[in-house]
């Protein structure tokens, strides 16, 4: 049934987005929970040191904050710079004065 699929899809997306926010939060903590540190050591989630690239000038790298696996490819292809240009072209204002 489409209803069951639709419900499962939205539920999965909600859980994934919630977990992404939590993993991002743990990357900012000096001493995250033991389970989070284990996930970071296993490279299942992004570590604080890897995530620091996202908050370093020029603030245009490492946007994949869940585990960072796609950052190298996304940065090399300029995916987020291209998306920013697209958003600006359709009228979305930039949130910073740089770039």
Rosetta blueprint (number, residue, H / E / L):
1 X L
2 X H
3 X H
4 X H
5 X H
6 X H
7 X H
8 X H
9 X H
10 X H
11 X H
12 X H
13 X H
14 X H
15 X H
16 X H
17 X H
18 X H
19 X H
20 X H
21 X H
22 X H
23 X H
24 X H
25 X H
26 X H
27 X H
28 X H
29 X L
30 X L
31 X L
32 X L
33 X L
34 X H
35 X H
36 X H
37 X H
38 X H
39 X H
40 X H
41 X H
42 X L
43 X L
44 X L
45 X L
46 X L
47 X L
48 X H
49 X H
50 X H
51 X H
52 X H
53 X H
54 X H
55 X H
56 X L
57 X L
58 X L
59 X L
60 X L
61 X L
62 X L
63 X L
64 X L
65 X L
66 X L
67 X L
68 X L
69 X L
70 X L
71 X H
72 X H
73 X H
74 X H
75 X H
76 X H
77 X H
78 X L
79 X H
80 X H
81 X H
82 X H
83 X H
84 X H
85 X H
86 X H
87 X H
88 X H
89 X H
90 X L
91 X L
92 X L
93 X L
94 X L
95 X L
96 X L
97 X L
98 X L
99 X L
